[in-house]
Amino acid sequence: MNSEFRNISIYSIYLRNHGKKNTFEKLIGDLKRIKSMKFDVIWLLPIHPVGIINKKGELGSPYSIKDFGDINPEYGDMDSFKTLIEAAHKEGLKVMIDVVYNHTSYDSKVFNEHPEYFITDENGKPMCKAEDWTDVIDLDYDNKNIWHPMIGYLKKWSMLGVDGYRCDVASLVPVEFWKTAREEVAKINPNTMWLAESVHKEFIEELAEKGFKAYGDKEVYEAFDILYDYDIHPQFEAFVEGEISLKEYIDVVKNQDKLYPDDYIKLRFIENHDQKRMSACVDSMEKKINFTVLSYMLKGATLVYAGQETSDTHTPSLFDLDPVNFDRVIPEYAKLIEKLNLLVKDEVFKTKKVSYEIVEDNLLIVRYEDDKVIAAINFGDKEIEYDFNLEGEYEEVLEDSTLVDVGKLKIIEPIIMRRR
């Protein structure tokens, strides 16, 4: 586990629907905009050819992969992908790609060449553990003959310059495989980032009832630097919907410290390609800003899904051409993201010393390492007065102002103060 990744910010891109910049070559033209928001990493949803058999929608799911070693011709070819990597590196952006190692498409190269690498049902037919994933079939990692070629694909992409891997439903693939893959890839790039889409506890329990093994977050941390916070995402959704209190949500956030290794890193986000746009979940920009600030102030790395910076309420389909409208970018919100991305580059955000205090049910106070950074977020509708009792000079990050000897303040909009 690499604690250096605790304060990184990731911009997630579904290239098929990335507005008019929907090929590797065209995406190069958007890198400066992305970097201007001070992101560290771009994560590309799967870039490989998509299967046709049992495909979903008009174009098929990017998570139904036909060939792990090739490029989806929608996006370009190997040379244009390498050019994109080089351009991203020149902008100071690392490149992470999505790898989908639990399953393949029905017409995948792996299945055509090695049908014995797949789990089967009682009739001997290839199957998927999740019944609604009707366009894919699951690999069988008990057959260790598959380990070498699958790791070989990762090494190929690392040699091309890929900096990290977001591993789809990583909890469904043996941890020992991931540990072996990590060791092998480290021979090419020891600083490779490993992000696991760890899954909801309910999904793990559902698979267990069917006789399938899935791994809990504590086990997955043995192989990965960063895990999704899906372990508490149901509570986040309930908090957004007003079904549970701020205290109930923060209690599960704090409980993560008891469950995971000391240097654990969770990925914080308010939306991703599998979730609703936050703009569709709240009735005001003020609320969206509150949840955005919260995602950055919780201990961990941060994710923004492309289009979050627009006014779009629609989450793009994974299966069809459904482009984000970047003409709807909200400049003030993009500026907020820039300020937050700059803020979390401060070394203090690598610390484990984070405390949370709740005032009058709705005001959250987050303190980093002896008050070097303090955030106040009011999730209610009324001003709440709070005595910060701070001595010295502080920068107010969101307003670009200077505060000295901060005492009582009335909080309605988020405030973030950093000691000078």
Beta strands, then each sheet from edge to edge (+ up, - down):
strand 1: 9-13
strand 2: 41-44
strand 3: 94-99
strand 4: 103-105
strand 5: 136-138
strand 6: 164-167
strand 7: 193-196
strand 8: 226-228
strand 9: 266-268
strand 10: 301-305
strand 11: 354-359
strand 12: 363-368
strand 13: 373-378
strand 14: 384-387
strand 15: 393-396
strand 16: 401-404
strand 17: 408-411
strand 18: 415-419
sheet 1: 1+ 2+ 3+ 6+ 7+ 8+ 9+ 10+ 1+
sheet 2: 4+ 5-
sheet 3: 11+ 12- 13+ 18- 15+ 16-
sheet 4: 14+ 17-
end
